[in-house]
Amino acid sequence: MRHSLVGRLDLLIKRFTVVSLIFVIAVAFLFGAASYRIGMDGVARESSLWASHLKDFKLLTFRETEPRGTAYALFDGGVLYVNFGNKAYAVYREDLPENVFIFSPDGETFDGREAVQEGFMKIQGYCGYVRKVQVGRSFWYVFVGRRLSSVLLFQTPFLVCLVVLSFAYALAIRAFLVKTKDSLKKDLDALRSLVETFAEKGEVPAMSGSESWEIRSLAKIMFDLSQKMKEVQSQVLQKAGTDELTGLANRSAFEEKIENRILQDRMFSLIFMDLNGFKPINDTLGHDRGDEVLKEVADKLKKVFRECDFIARWGGDEFAVLFEGDAEKLFDSVKGRILNALSEIDAEGMKVSAAVGYAVWPVDGRTSGELFRTADERMYADKILSKAR
């Protein structure tokens, strides 16, 4: 089964968590075994030490004791007597540590024959070594042991420290991987949004600033690409004679249309208009809303004029129409329809209207320049008149 990049990283985090747990358990087990081995080596060394003491009781407590004679070692009343020459040494049970036991050849301990069974019961709680020691002509058995818990916990602080450090290291690595996964997921979401917006609208969405350097660099490249695409599109539309914003014909296409229409030697009219109050809309509502108003004006003009008329955006907030027929006779009617259509545009309470002028070929001029000049003068006069009202 194939996983996404984030899914594979999430799977890696899960596997790392399991492996880390197994690693910590293995470390604890191995270190526990090593601790046991070290503890038992210590027990062995201690038993050897006590065996050497038993051979030379001068290292133990010296007491002037009886009997003195040729006996090398014996128990009497729970006391071990060892004779060396004319001196006798005695070791009592309380002189030895709790984990040290000494047995005579017949199985007695320092506590006497009746406590042999109790001594064996005590030994069962220990782990250690029994060493056979010859003292004079007698053989004695020395047991030195430790409780299993003390052997295993001999280096517990170090083991706990090691386990804690291992857990801390594993958790730090896991936290780093989780943070990396979250960061990667965030970058992938940003990349998806970037690509989808660019593919749908040809625009680059705004970055939050928390994206990675690579995503921001890609966004910069795509933004530059979108600007070049818009420039190319504008150039193509310009060559095609289309205004990019409104979809109407542009100025160059309109001028060409006028020249061709003059060659047909039939009457036609030029209607020229300039929007009133458009600058306040741009200044108050912003250029984006101003562009929307221009688009609405273009749509309204398409409804006002006929299919045989040719509408163009002259530039800025100026529009021109090649009107088939005598505009002078129909001017009041045409102007009324234009103003009524423009009044329907809602610009946040601001009114949209226009100053309108016209020129008829060949009455008002036989060249395109003469027609444009006449229509512009009449439009300007209409603007002054509308301000005076």
Secondary structure, 3 states (H helix, E strand, C coil): CCCCHHHHHHHHHHHHHHHHHHHHHHHHHHHHHHHHHHHHHHHHHHHHHHHHHHHCHHHCCCCCCCCCCCCCEEEECCEEEEEECCEEEEEEHHHCCCCEEEECCCCCECCEHHHHHHHHHHHCCCEEEEEEEEECCEEEEEEEEECHHHHHCCCHHHHHHHHHHHHHHHHHHHHHHHHHHHHHHHHHHHHHHHHHHHHHHCCCCCCCCCCCHHHHHHHHHHHHHHHHHHHHHHHHHHHHCECCCCCCECHHHHHHHHHHHHHCCCCEEEEEEEEECHHHHHHHHCHHHHHHHHHHHHHHHHHHCCCCCEEEEEECCEEEEEECCCHHHHHHHHHHHHHHHHHCCCECCECCEEEEEEEEECCCCCCHHHHHHHHHHHHHHHHHHHHHC
